[in-house]
Amino acid sequence: MKNGACYTGNYPNLFNEIGITSEECEKRINETFETMFFDPNERFYFEKGSNMGYMLDTGNYDARTEGMSYGMMMAVQMDRKDIFDRLWLFSKTYMYQRKGKYQGYFAWSVSPDGVKNSEGPAPDGEEYYAMALFFASKRWGDGDAPFDYSEQARSILRHCIHQSEMVIGGSPMWNSTNHYIKFVPEAPFTDPSYHLPHFYELFAQLADKSDRPFWKKAAIESRKYLQIACHPQTGMAPEYAEFDGTAKHLHNEGQFYSDAYRVAMNIGLDASWFGRDEALGNIVDNLQAFFSENTKLGDYNSYMLDGTPLEQPALHPVAIIATNAAGSLAAAGKYRLDWLRDFWNTPLRKGDRRYYDNCLYFFCLLMLSGKYKIYI
């Protein structure tokens, strides 16, 4: 696995394989970013006061650590320090927990006015915050707190694995025995889409030195975990899962649902940065084949892991198209290029549910264009 961009500096543009030029990709990236952040009708980034901003979940009308950290990662990839700092200052001002068992974590949901809807954190937000902050430190340099990006990132990671040692009543976000990220700190189960081995590989270079072996092990174990969590025929991952890989029902009857779509995207980025893992690539091959052979483009349902469709329609069909396409970075199957064409021809989602679909759309567009880069 030494042929990824982390080692070679080469980020492949897969769209070139279907005749899309790099100039066309650059134009699409800039137009997409402009729409999401500044179009008066379609944006979901909003500025607050003179120095803050937030990403609005347009379906739930809140700001989530998921979206805030996503927005920061988008901003650092696009070299927009102004947007990055606004999102980070909002996060530190309104979402950061300064006392109690969640001290050092971020409340996962607040209103646009900054009022907490929940005290608890969501670990996927924390890991994206940390990675975006490390990248910002490299691109722009550290400033005065809270813009001392690298120290902020290390502090987040410190809490993520040492919370029970640092805070009375606190629980860490990673299980210390199996090295798996948890759905929430108190949960004895996980969310497969939270597993980002490509981030953990970098944390193993950037976190506190004493914690680097933990993150290296987490990368190894997360790749193994995805192999047991995803269905061997359909490639589908469950939205939530036990530590042994079996699906866990929480909020939806279906098992392959919103969070789970991100797994293919994550496998694709891991392949781009650290090289293709054949077993993970096979998961994407199976997933692409299932959708290509059993569905019409964009007409999706909630599914059981074996592919049995339920009457519940997919809430985020554009996200499925985008993430299945991003999986082509790891895929070797016969539908690999078909998904690239379908994604390229799919527009951004409009309407109240556009936030989640379009966040994943933008990340996948960056990945497939060779523009989702490592800065360390």
C-alpha positions in Angstrom: 0.0 0.0 0.0 2.8 2.4 -0.8 1.5 3.7 -4.1 -1.0 6.3 -2.6 -0.6 10.0 -2.9 0.8 10.2 0.7 3.9 8.5 -0.7 4.0 9.6 -4.3 2.4 13.1 -4.3 0.3 12.0 -7.3 -3.4 12.5 -7.0 -5.2 10.8 -9.9 -7.9 12.6 -11.8 -10.3 9.8 -12.6 -12.6 12.0 -14.7 -9.8 12.2 -17.3 -10.4 8.5 -17.9 -13.9 9.3 -19.3 -12.7 12.3 -21.4 -13.4 15.1 -18.9 -10.5 17.6 -18.9 -8.8 18.9 -15.8 -9.9 22.4 -16.7 -13.5 21.2 -16.8 -13.1 19.6 -13.4 -11.6 22.8 -12.0 -14.6 24.8 -13.3 -17.1 22.3 -11.8 -15.3 22.5 -8.4 -15.3 26.3 -8.3 -19.0 26.5 -9.5 -20.0 23.9 -6.9 -18.2 25.7 -4.1 -19.7 29.0 -5.1 -23.2 27.5 -5.1 -22.9 25.9 -1.7 -21.3 28.8 0.0 -22.6 31.9 -1.7 -25.6 31.4 -4.0 -28.5 33.3 -2.4 -31.0 30.4 -3.2 -28.9 27.3 -2.8 -26.2 28.0 -0.2 -26.1 26.5 3.2 -23.1 28.5 4.5 -24.2 31.6 6.4 -22.1 34.3 8.1 -22.9 35.4 11.7 -21.7 38.8 12.8 -18.3 40.1 11.8 -16.2 37.0 12.3 -18.3 33.8 12.5 -20.1 31.5 10.1 -22.0 28.2 10.2 -23.1 25.4 7.9 -26.9 24.9 8.1 -28.4 21.5 7.9 -31.3 22.6 5.7 -33.4 19.6 6.5 -33.2 19.9 10.2 -32.4 23.6 10.6 -29.4 23.3 12.8 -25.7 23.5 12.7 -23.9 20.2 13.3 -20.3 19.3 14.1 -20.6 17.1 11.0 -21.3 20.0 8.8 -19.1 22.5 10.6 -16.1 20.2 10.3 -17.0 19.4 6.7 -17.1 23.1 5.9 -13.7 23.6 7.5 -12.3 20.7 5.4 -13.8 22.2 2.3 -12.4 25.6 3.1 -8.9 24.4 3.7 -8.9 22.4 0.4 -10.1 25.5 -1.4 -7.6 27.8 0.4 -10.3 29.9 2.0 -8.8 30.8 5.4 -11.5 33.4 5.9 -14.3 30.8 5.8 -12.3 28.3 7.8 -11.7 30.8 10.6 -15.4 31.8 10.7 -16.5 28.2 11.0 -13.9 27.4 13.6 -14.7 30.4 15.8 -18.4 29.6 15.7 -17.6 26.0 16.7 -15.3 27.1 19.6 -17.8 29.8 20.8 -21.1 27.9 20.7 -20.3 24.2 20.4 -17.2 23.6 22.5 -17.8 22.2 25.9 -15.9 23.9 28.7 -17.2 21.9 31.7 -18.8 18.6 32.7 -18.2 15.1 31.4 -18.0 16.4 27.8 -15.4 19.0 28.5 -13.1 19.2 25.5 -15.7 17.8 23.1 -18.2 19.7 20.9 -22.0 19.6 21.3 -23.1 17.9 18.1 -26.1 20.2 17.3 -26.8 23.9 17.9 -29.4 26.3 16.6 -28.2 29.0 14.1 -28.2 31.3 17.1 -25.7 29.1 18.9 -28.1 27.5 21.4 -27.2 23.9 22.1 -29.8 21.4 21.1 -27.8 18.6 22.7 -24.9 18.4 25.1 -23.5 15.2 23.7 -20.8 15.0 20.9 -20.6 13.1 17.7 -17.2 11.5 17.0 -17.3 12.0 13.3 -17.3 15.7 13.8 -14.3 15.5 16.1 -12.2 13.5 13.7 -13.0 15.9 10.8 -12.2 18.9 13.0 -8.8 17.5 13.9 -7.8 16.6 10.3 -9.0 20.0 9.0 -7.1 21.8 11.7 -3.9 19.9 11.0 -4.2 20.8 7.3 -4.9 24.4 8.1 -1.7 24.5 10.2 0.3 23.4 7.3 -1.4 25.6 4.7 -1.6 28.8 6.7 0.5 28.5 9.8 -0.6 28.6 13.4 -1.8 31.8 15.0 -3.0 32.9 18.4 -5.6 30.8 20.2 -8.0 29.6 19.1 -6.3 29.8 15.7 -3.3 27.8 16.9 -4.6 25.1 14.6 -2.2 22.2 15.3 -2.4 22.5 19.1 -6.2 22.7 18.8 -6.2 19.5 16.7 -3.9 17.7 19.2 -6.1 18.7 22.1 -9.2 17.2 20.3 -7.4 13.9 19.7 -6.1 13.9 23.3 -9.7 14.1 24.6 -10.9 11.5 22.0 -8.8 8.7 23.5 -8.0 9.9 27.0 -11.3 11.5 28.1 -11.8 9.1 31.0 -8.4 10.1 32.4 -8.8 13.8 31.8 -12.4 14.5 32.8 -14.4 13.2 35.7 -17.2 11.0 34.4 -15.9 11.3 30.8 -15.9 8.5 28.2 -13.4 8.4 25.3 -14.6 8.3 21.6 -12.5 5.3 20.7 -12.6 1.9 22.3 -9.2 1.3 23.9 -9.3 -2.5 23.3 -10.3 -2.8 19.7 -9.3 0.7 18.6 -12.8 1.3 17.0 -14.4 4.7 16.9 -17.7 4.7 18.8 -21.1 6.0 17.7 -21.1 8.3 20.8 -18.7 8.2 23.7 -21.0 6.1 25.9 -21.9 3.6 23.1 -20.6 0.0 23.0 -21.1 0.0 19.2 -19.9 2.0 16.2 -20.9 3.6 12.9 -19.0 2.1 10.0 -19.1 5.4 8.1 -17.1 7.0 11.0 -14.1 4.8 10.3 -11.5 6.9 8.5 -8.3 4.9 8.4 -6.7 7.5 6.0 -7.2 10.1 8.7 -5.8 7.9 11.4 -2.6 7.2 9.3 -2.0 11.0 9.4 -2.9 11.3 13.1 -0.2 8.7 13.7 2.2 11.3 12.3 0.7 14.4 13.9 -0.9 13.6 17.2 1.0 13.6 20.6 4.0 11.3 20.2 2.8 9.0 23.0 -0.5 8.5 21.1 0.8 7.8 17.7 1.0 4.0 18.0 -2.7 4.1 19.0 -3.7 5.9 15.8 -1.5 3.6 13.6 -3.3 0.6 15.1 -6.7 2.3 14.7 -6.0 2.7 10.9 -5.2 -1.0 10.6 -8.2 -2.1 12.7 -10.6 0.1 10.9 -9.7 -1.3 7.5 -10.2 -4.8 8.9 -13.5 -3.7 10.5 -15.0 -2.5 7.3 -14.4 -5.9 5.8 -16.5 -7.6 8.4 -19.2 -4.9 8.5 -20.0 -4.8 4.8 -22.1 -7.5 3.2 -20.1 -10.0 1.2 -22.4 -9.9 -1.8 -23.9 -6.4 -2.0 -21.0 -4.4 -0.4 -23.5 -2.5 1.7 -22.5 -1.3 5.1 -25.0 -0.9 8.0 -25.7 2.6 9.3 -24.8 1.4 12.8 -23.1 -1.8 13.8 -21.9 -3.8 16.7 -18.2 -4.3 17.3 -18.5 -7.7 15.7 -19.7 -6.1 12.5 -23.4 -7.1 12.7 -26.0 -4.4 11.9 -27.6 -2.5 14.8 -31.0 -0.8 14.4 -31.4 2.6 16.0 -33.5 5.0 14.0 -34.5 3.3 10.7 -35.9 0.0 9.7 -33.4 -0.3 6.9 -29.8 -1.1 7.5 -28.2 0.6 4.4 -29.3 4.2 5.1 -27.9 7.7 5.1 -24.7 7.5 7.2 -23.8 4.2 5.5 -23.5 5.9 2.0 -20.2 7.5 3.2 -18.4 4.2 3.5 -17.7 3.9 -0.3 -16.4 7.5 -0.3 -14.1 6.8 2.6 -12.8 3.6 1.0 -12.1 5.7 -2.1 -10.2 8.4 -0.4 -8.2 5.9 1.6 -7.2 4.3 -1.7 -6.2 7.6 -3.2 -4.1 8.6 -0.2 -2.6 5.3 0.9 -3.1 2.9 -1.9 -5.7 0.4 -2.9 -6.6 -2.3 -0.4 -7.9 -5.2 -2.5 -10.5 -6.4 0.0 -11.9 -2.9 0.4 -11.9 -2.4 -3.3 -13.9 -5.5 -3.7 -16.5 -4.1 -1.4 -16.9 -1.1 -3.7 -17.0 -3.4 -6.8 -19.9 -5.3 -5.2 -21.7 -2.2 -4.2 -21.5 -0.6 -7.6 -22.6 -3.9 -9.2 -25.6 -4.1 -7.0 -26.9 -0.7 -7.8 -26.0 -0.9 -11.5 -27.8 -4.2 -11.9 -30.8 -3.8 -9.6 -31.8 -0.1 -9.6 -32.5 2.8 -11.8 -30.2 5.8 -11.4 -31.4 8.0 -8.6 -34.5 5.8 -7.8 -33.3 4.2 -4.5 -34.8 2.8 -1.3 -33.7 2.0 2.1 -32.2 -1.6 2.0 -31.4 -4.5 4.2 -27.8 -5.4 3.8 -28.6 -8.3 1.5 -30.1 -5.8 -1.0 -33.8 -6.4 0.0 -35.5 -3.0 -0.8 -37.9 -1.6 1.8 -40.8 0.8 1.0 -38.9 3.6 2.7 -37.3 5.7 -0.1 -33.7 6.8 0.2 -33.5 10.2 1.8 -30.4 11.2 0.0 -30.3 9.7 -3.6 -27.7 12.2 -4.9 -25.4 11.2 -2.0 -25.6 7.6 -3.2 -24.6 8.5 -6.7 -21.7 10.7 -5.5 -20.3 8.2 -3.0 -20.6 5.2 -5.2 -18.6 7.2 -7.8 -15.9 8.2 -5.3 -15.5 4.5 -4.6 -14.1 4.1 -8.1 -10.8 5.3 -6.7 -10.6 1.9 -5.0 -12.7 -0.2 -7.5 -11.6 -2.4 -10.3 -15.0 -3.8 -11.5 -16.8 -3.3 -14.7 -19.1 -0.5 -13.5 -16.2 1.7 -12.3 -16.3 4.2 -15.2 -20.1 4.1 -15.5 -20.4 5.6 -12.0 -18.0 8.4 -12.9 -20.2 9.3 -15.9 -23.4 9.2 -13.9 -21.9 11.4 -11.2 -20.5 13.9 -13.6 -24.0 14.2 -15.2 -25.8 14.6 -11.9 -26.4 18.1 -10.7 -26.3 19.4 -7.1 -29.4 18.7 -5.2 -31.9 21.5 -4.6 -34.5 22.0 -1.9 -34.6 21.4 1.9 -32.5 18.2 1.9 -29.6 19.6 -0.1 -27.2 20.0 2.8 -26.1 16.4 3.2 -26.2 15.3 -0.4 -24.2 18.4 -1.6 -21.6 18.1 1.1 -20.8 14.6 0.0 -21.1 15.6 -3.6 -18.4 18.3 -3.2 -16.0 15.9 -1.3 -16.5 13.3 -4.0 -15.9 15.8 -6.8 -12.6 16.9 -5.1 -11.5 13.2 -4.7 -12.3 12.2 -8.2 -10.6 15.3 -9.7 -7.4 14.7 -7.7 -8.0 17.8 -5.7 -8.6 16.4 -2.2 -5.1 16.8 -0.9 -3.0 16.0 2.1 -1.3 19.0 3.9 1.1 17.9 6.6 
